[in-house]
């Protein structure tokens, strides 16, 4: 025992021993309690079954005795009835069964045996009767026989000894008999009243009850005896009982036996546990020493346990874990080196050096080759190979196609995986085969923005398990993608994605850095805006617009001086910053940019044309910081746009006042439009042939309370640029339609009223709906309406605009081209587009007196229009000379101050009244 107890010296052994004891004792105790309870149940059930069986045996025995006695009594009664003398044998039986036998007529039974007579009256079939008038009930059997003249009844009083003895009962067993009325017929011992009540209240035919004296209660079993068929009464109850001490004695003997067996088993288990613990201590101690070595980062220590049991397997697994931990630490160091290189620098070369340096920790290698190409990483292919034997690193840049072409011939894995044919790649990169080495090649790009290949050469055979190097390359790909993503984010933060030039943020930062140097003497900031670029987007689509912006940026970049800064400011706006140039040189440079941008663009078989307006601000004259220079260059650019576009304007102080005026005008137009303060005036048109009124042109005018009448040109230019033209044009259109309706109610009104429509309105998807609903609401005819458009609309004819014009003509509205000859006049559009009238601009009319050449132009326009079936209106006619020439040239209509200035609504009413009087006079 002393040797056994030495196994409990360690804390682990003590805890293990305690756990084992608890583990054994608790189940053993539970098993004992359950066994005791189960055994008690089994013993109780066995005694109950025995008692029930004994009750049934006693009941059947008693029933048999009663049956024999009944048969003898019936035989005796028959012989007596017939006058025969009973046989000797029968007399012997009768004397054995009965105390006495009385034979009496049925009629006399009520007088001599009233109780029995009463029972027979209640149940004529009754053949047994219990008399309870004595101390102990006595039983009598009854038999009746009917002859021709009378009915005899034989009453045999049974002997108790015959019925109840001999019953084979042990000394501790008791039995009781109850009749159909639950009256006690027989008891082996006196019965307590509570026991009697328990027996009588039982609901089942067999039940185990514990009753009796307090010192030794009884276990009672009950069984029902069927009496109806033989004796004509309901079933009787047989009850047997045994003292509870019988059960307790058997349980006590079992408890002693089980306890002894349990203690012996516990002792054996304790000894076995001590032996197991002792045998387990030595391997555990060795494993503990092994963990201590691992804690000291000594992963080469091995636990020596040579057994073939679980401890031996644990030691082998422990040693394998040590080896795996060493590999994992090496792998983590390699991965950490990659991460550190990426965090330290965004330079791709640093990342490549880190891979070469970390590779020996991942796999066996003597030489490695790395090829990387990726968007924002390296424009071409960066190739490097490292010879670990000589510790030499060589880098060179290979053509991108020489790297990607052999890769495209392979099915590249979706994640890091081996390449099937690396020799083709080596050949195209002009890298010699790794002589004397075995090698594996792996692809670890993402096939979209990054392509990367690692070729590893080693003296040993290539490892079949490539999971380690693939995991390393998988992490390298993640880092490479993060590096690429960071570079891309930095690129996106500083460069415009569409044009690949600087964006606004990068441009402002670069200028602010330049301006802080005291050596800066003079510089210019150019703000460039493409003219009519929106028309390209609207007519040819945004994809063409984007391509045009890209091409425009290339043209600008090609003209940039070496130290200039170029950026896309936003939309169709560009900015340029140039240093050390005179104001004149800056102006000439700006004009060269305009000329380059104004050259036609051919994009996907489309031919598009734009021009450019440029604003110039000068450092330090116009400001000494970026924001001031930008604001003033922007202001100068807007001035260039307002004065004809396609020009460069340098900032001057007068532009500030102009900017203030423009800002104020925008607010005035906005507020006046929303308050519906614009008025409609109409300028009459005269027929050249008849000299009569033939139509009107509706014009919008606004009178400011302080500034007086505002320039219509400025108003509509601001309205178009701010987008208010849609609302303003719609309101003017409704006012005109309603006024036409009022005039037509009072006067004949066969006239066309022309309304000016902006290209912006024609591109509005609601325009057709608005004009048709306005005509319908006003209740006028579409033939009273003419739409005037400028020929600039057709510079880049939009399918949408052409479709809108066709819809107007389908409705019945005529279309006129205003200011013809001032912009982009083309025979193409006037021959193919849906128009009805040309309006010759006033600039042509005023030159009539300047020579025959100008007259020839006007005649040609009129003749061309007539040949095409178009009417012609001359605008701005102010002299009789001009009128006579137009009459001679067969012009259809004239409009101008010679005939009438624009009239107010009241003025038009007066004119219509005069026309009506003339018409009345002519009629008379």
Secondary structure as UniProt FT lines:
FT   HELIX           2..5
FT   HELIX           6..8
FT   HELIX           11..82
FT   HELIX           88..97
FT   STRAND          98..105
FT   HELIX           106..108
FT   HELIX           109..112
FT   HELIX           114..122
FT   TURN            124..125
FT   STRAND          128..131
FT   STRAND          138..146
FT   STRAND          151..158
FT   HELIX           160..164
FT   TURN            171..172
FT   STRAND          174..178
FT   TURN            180..181
FT   STRAND          184..187
FT   HELIX           193..201
FT   STRAND          209..212
FT   STRAND          217..225
FT   HELIX           228..231
FT   STRAND          236..243
FT   HELIX           245..295
FT   TURN            296..297
FT   TURN            299..300
FT   HELIX           310..344
FT   HELIX           348..359
FT   TURN            360..362
FT   STRAND          367..374
FT   TURN            375..377
FT   STRAND          378..387
FT   TURN            388..391
FT   STRAND          392..398
FT   HELIX           400..408
FT   STRAND          417..418
FT   HELIX           422..428
FT   TURN            429..430
FT   TURN            435..436
FT   STRAND          438..443
FT   STRAND          450..458
FT   HELIX           467..494
FT   TURN            497..499
FT   STRAND          502..503
FT   HELIX           504..515
FT   TURN            518..519
FT   STRAND          523..531
FT   HELIX           533..540
FT   HELIX           542..559
FT   TURN            562..563
FT   STRAND          565..570
FT   TURN            571..572
FT   STRAND          573..579
FT   HELIX           583..598
FT   STRAND          601..603
FT   TURN            604..605
FT   STRAND          606..608
FT   STRAND          611..619
FT   TURN            620..622
FT   HELIX           626..642
FT   TURN            643..644
FT   STRAND          648..650
FT   HELIX           654..674
FT   TURN            675..676
FT   STRAND          679..687
FT   TURN            688..690
FT   STRAND          693..701
FT   STRAND          703..704
FT   TURN            705..707
FT   STRAND          708..709
FT   HELIX           712..722
FT   TURN            723..724
FT   HELIX           725..746
FT   STRAND          752..756
FT   HELIX           759..762
FT   TURN            765..766
FT   HELIX           767..778
FT   HELIX           782..784
FT   STRAND          785..790
FT   HELIX           791..794
FT   TURN            795..796
FT   HELIX           799..811
FT   STRAND          814..820
FT   HELIX           827..832
FT   STRAND          837..840
FT   HELIX           842..845
FT   TURN            846..847
FT   HELIX           848..850
FT   HELIX           852..867
FT   TURN            868..869
FT   STRAND          871..875
FT   HELIX           880..888
FT   TURN            889..890
FT   STRAND          893..895
FT   TURN            897..899
FT   HELIX           905..923
//
